[in-house]
Amino acid sequence: MEHRLSIPSEPEPQLEVQPERVKSESPPQRNCTQPDGVCHRIDGALRPWRPSSLIRSSYIVHLGAVVASVASPGVWPWAVAAVAVNHLLLTIGGLFPKGSWLGPNLSRLPSAAREEGVVAITLDDGPDPEVTPRVLDLLDRYRVAASFFCVGTRAARYPDIGREIVLRGHAVENHTYHHHRRFALLGPAAIRRELAETQAVLTGLTGCRPRFFRAVAGLRNPFLEPALCRSGLRLVSWTRRGFDTLDPNPRRVAARLTKGLRAGDILVAHDGNSVRTPSGVPVVLEALPRILDSVAEVGLRTARLDALIRDP
């Protein structure tokens, strides 16, 4: 279900006054039943892995280097150089969060969502015991549904908050288990563990099996896409991010996310690791109302990722 933003008729302090909770109706979901009010989504079918053009060319380069070195040992320096250049390109490909050199990467919503004037609000790095409940209250107040990319260890530490996210009509998605800054350096087995452990925690807590994954800081390596296919997950990055883990100014954070805002944009903020304003308030709590007001002012609507992207 898509959600129209509803702006409160009278301005009120964003932080001092706790708004009345309004339950947000959960969007319809494919293959989902809700007899007890909790989503029991069974999406997440395995996808066949289709190597990108860069990955396929890597196979050719490596094979060609071996054949050339065996056939003519004198060319081995050139073979090594070719392999080194190829590895450099693979590394560069993983340094662009919105790039698709290493595999499919959703940085904007599908064309149908763009035509309907929809944007997606996503939040990373939670759940956080102080910030996430207050973010949920803000989303309730505006009657907005969002997608929360949760860290597995944090969801396991704060299980009630993870459940509350879903009970309030939002989606939980996979944002690794440990949130290692070195995630992009992990090998295939370690990446598979990060995905599987988070899937197990979030599914066990909420009854919802995540369908989407976001890498730490958007950085990744060639081993990620095969692991995502094996786990029934799809990589999602963003169209706009506010850098709210770095910038304590809520006006600048909101401006980065809303300047030139268009239908189909995927916005990312953080309910975990949010930097604090000079007054000590997590910046996302002051930036989010500005963002939601701007979305409404330009006549756009919001919806969860799983309500907008139907294919596995």
C-alpha positions in Angstrom: 0.0 0.0 0.0 1.3 3.4 -0.9 1.1 6.1 1.8 0.2 9.7 1.3 2.0 12.0 3.7 -0.2 13.8 6.1 1.3 17.0 7.5 0.0 18.0 11.0 -2.3 20.9 10.8 -0.7 22.8 13.6 3.1 23.1 14.1 4.4 21.6 17.2 7.8 21.0 18.7 9.5 18.1 17.1 11.3 16.8 20.1 9.7 18.0 23.3 6.2 16.8 22.5 5.6 13.1 22.0 3.0 12.7 19.2 0.1 10.4 19.6 0.7 7.0 18.0 -1.3 6.2 14.9 -1.0 2.7 13.7 0.1 2.5 10.1 -1.7 0.0 8.0 0.8 -2.5 6.6 1.1 -2.6 2.8 -0.2 -5.6 1.0 2.5 -8.2 0.5 3.0 -11.1 -1.9 2.6 -14.5 -0.3 1.9 -13.1 3.1 -0.6 -13.9 5.8 -1.1 -11.9 9.0 -3.4 -13.9 11.3 -1.7 -12.4 14.4 -0.9 -9.0 13.1 2.7 -9.9 12.2 3.9 -10.2 8.6 4.8 -13.7 7.7 6.4 -13.0 4.3 7.8 -16.0 2.5 9.4 -14.1 -0.4 13.1 -14.6 -1.0 13.3 -17.2 -3.8 16.8 -18.0 -4.9 17.9 -16.2 -8.0 20.2 -17.6 -10.7 23.6 -15.8 -10.6 24.3 -14.1 -13.9 27.9 -12.6 -14.0 28.1 -9.0 -15.0 30.1 -8.0 -18.1 33.1 -7.1 -15.9 33.0 -10.4 -14.1 32.8 -12.3 -17.4 35.7 -10.4 -18.8 37.7 -11.2 -15.6 37.3 -14.9 -16.4 38.6 -14.3 -19.9 41.6 -12.2 -18.7 42.6 -14.9 -16.1 42.3 -17.7 -18.5 44.1 -15.8 -21.2 46.9 -15.0 -18.9 47.4 -18.6 -17.9 47.3 -19.9 -21.5 49.7 -17.1 -22.7 52.2 -17.8 -20.0 52.2 -21.5 -20.7 52.4 -21.1 -24.4 55.1 -18.3 -24.3 56.8 -18.0 -20.9 58.4 -14.8 -21.9 55.1 -12.9 -21.8 54.4 -13.6 -18.2 55.1 -10.0 -17.1 52.4 -8.8 -19.5 50.0 -11.5 -18.3 50.6 -10.5 -14.6 50.0 -6.9 -15.6 46.8 -7.7 -17.3 45.5 -9.6 -14.3 46.6 -6.7 -12.0 44.7 -4.2 -14.1 41.6 -6.4 -14.0 41.8 -6.7 -10.2 42.1 -2.9 -10.0 38.9 -2.5 -12.1 37.1 -5.0 -9.9 38.2 -3.0 -6.8 37.1 0.3 -8.3 33.7 -1.2 -9.3 33.1 -2.0 -5.6 33.9 1.5 -4.5 30.9 3.1 -6.2 27.8 2.4 -4.0 25.4 3.1 -6.9 27.4 1.3 -9.5 26.4 -2.0 -11.2 29.8 -3.2 -12.5 29.8 -6.1 -10.1 26.1 -7.0 -10.5 22.5 -5.7 -10.3 22.1 -2.8 -7.9 18.9 -0.9 -7.3 19.6 2.8 -6.9 16.2 4.0 -8.0 12.7 2.5 -7.9 11.2 0.7 -10.9 9.6 2.8 -13.7 6.1 1.9 -12.4 6.8 3.5 -9.1 8.3 6.6 -10.8 5.1 7.0 -12.9 3.0 6.8 -9.8 5.0 9.5 -8.0 6.4 7.3 -5.2 9.6 7.6 -3.3 11.1 5.1 -0.7 12.3 6.1 2.8 15.0 3.8 4.1 16.8 3.8 7.4 20.1 2.1 8.2 22.2 0.8 11.1 19.5 0.2 13.7 17.7 -0.8 15.8 18.8 1.8 18.3 17.1 1.8 21.7 17.0 5.6 21.9 16.5 6.7 18.3 14.5 4.0 16.6 11.3 4.3 18.8 11.3 8.1 18.2 11.8 7.6 14.5 8.8 5.2 14.5 6.7 7.8 16.3 7.6 10.4 13.6 6.7 8.0 10.8 3.4 7.2 12.6 2.6 10.9 12.8 3.1 11.4 9.1 1.5 8.0 8.3 4.5 6.9 6.4 5.8 3.4 5.9 9.6 2.9 5.6 12.1 0.1 5.1 14.6 -0.4 8.0 17.9 -2.0 7.0 18.8 -3.7 10.3 22.2 -4.9 11.7 21.8 -8.5 12.9 23.7 -8.1 16.2 21.7 -5.0 17.1 18.4 -6.7 16.2 19.3 -9.6 18.4 20.3 -7.2 21.3 17.0 -5.2 21.0 14.4 -7.8 19.8 11.4 -5.8 21.0 12.3 -2.9 18.8 12.7 -5.1 15.8 9.3 -6.6 16.4 7.8 -3.1 16.9 9.2 -2.0 13.5 7.1 -4.6 11.8 4.0 -4.2 14.0 4.0 -0.5 13.1 3.7 -1.4 9.4 7.3 -1.1 8.3 9.7 -3.6 6.7 12.9 -5.0 8.1 15.8 -5.7 5.6 19.3 -7.1 5.8 22.3 -4.8 6.6 24.9 -7.5 7.6 25.2 -9.2 10.9 28.3 -7.4 12.4 28.3 -4.2 10.3 32.1 -4.6 9.8 33.8 -1.6 8.2 35.9 -4.2 6.4 32.8 -5.9 4.9 34.0 -5.2 1.3 37.2 -7.2 2.1 35.5 -10.4 3.3 35.7 -13.6 1.4 32.8 -15.6 0.0 32.3 -17.8 3.1 32.3 -14.9 5.5 29.9 -12.9 3.3 27.5 -15.8 3.2 27.6 -16.1 7.0 26.9 -12.4 7.4 23.8 -12.7 5.2 22.6 -16.0 6.7 22.9 -15.0 10.3 21.1 -11.7 9.7 18.3 -13.5 7.8 17.9 -16.0 10.6 17.7 -13.3 13.3 15.3 -11.0 11.5 13.0 -13.8 10.3 13.0 -15.3 13.8 12.1 -12.1 15.5 9.5 -10.6 13.1 8.2 -13.5 11.0 9.4 -11.5 7.9 12.1 -12.8 5.7 14.1 -9.9 4.3 14.2 -9.5 0.5 16.7 -6.7 0.2 20.3 -6.1 1.3 22.4 -3.0 1.7 26.2 -3.2 2.0 28.0 -1.3 4.7 28.7 2.2 3.3 27.6 0.7 -0.1 31.0 -0.9 -0.6 31.3 -4.4 -1.8 33.4 -7.0 -3.8 32.7 -9.5 -6.5 31.8 -12.2 -4.0 28.7 -10.4 -2.8 26.3 -10.9 -5.8 26.6 -14.7 -5.9 26.0 -14.8 -2.1 22.9 -12.6 -2.5 21.5 -14.9 -5.2 22.0 -17.9 -3.0 20.3 -16.1 -0.1 17.3 -14.8 -2.1 18.3 -11.2 -1.6 18.6 -8.2 -3.9 21.1 -5.4 -3.5 19.7 -1.9 -2.9 21.8 1.2 -2.6 20.2 4.7 -2.8 19.5 7.7 -5.0 20.2 10.2 -2.2 21.8 10.1 1.2 22.0 12.8 3.8 25.3 11.9 5.5 23.6 12.1 8.8 26.3 10.0 10.4 28.7 12.8 9.8 26.9 16.1 9.5 25.2 17.4 12.7 23.2 20.1 10.9 19.7 18.9 10.2 19.0 21.5 7.6 22.0 20.4 5.5 21.1 16.7 6.0 17.5 17.3 4.8 18.6 19.5 1.9 20.9 16.7 0.5 17.9 14.3 0.6 15.3 16.6 -0.9 16.9 19.1 -3.2 15.7 18.1 -6.7 13.7 15.3 -5.3 12.0 13.2 -7.9 9.6 10.3 -8.1 11.5 7.0 -7.9 14.2 8.2 -5.5 15.4 6.0 -2.7 16.4 8.1 0.3 18.6 6.8 3.1 19.0 8.1 6.6 20.2 6.4 9.8 18.3 5.4 13.0 21.6 3.9 14.1 24.9 5.8 14.3 23.2 9.1 13.8 25.5 12.0 14.7 24.2 14.5 17.3 23.4 18.1 16.9 25.2 20.7 19.0 22.3 20.5 21.4 22.8 16.7 21.8 19.9 15.5 19.7 20.4 12.7 17.1 20.3 14.7 13.9 17.9 12.3 12.2 15.2 13.3 14.6 15.3 16.9 13.5 16.0 16.2 9.8 13.3 13.6 9.3 10.3 16.0 9.7 11.9 18.4 7.2 12.4 15.5 4.8 8.8 14.3 5.1 7.4 17.8 4.8 9.4 18.3 1.6 8.1 15.0 0.1 4.5 16.1 0.7 5.1 19.6 -0.6 6.2 18.3 -4.0 3.2 16.0 -4.2 5.0 12.6 -3.8 3.9 9.6 -1.9 6.0 7.0 0.0 5.9 3.2 0.2 8.1 0.3 1.4 10.5 -1.3 -0.9 8.8 -4.6 -0.8 5.5 -3.0 -1.9 7.2 -1.5 -4.9 9.6 -4.2 -6.1 7.8 -7.4 -6.8 10.3 -9.5 -8.6 12.8 -11.6 -6.5 
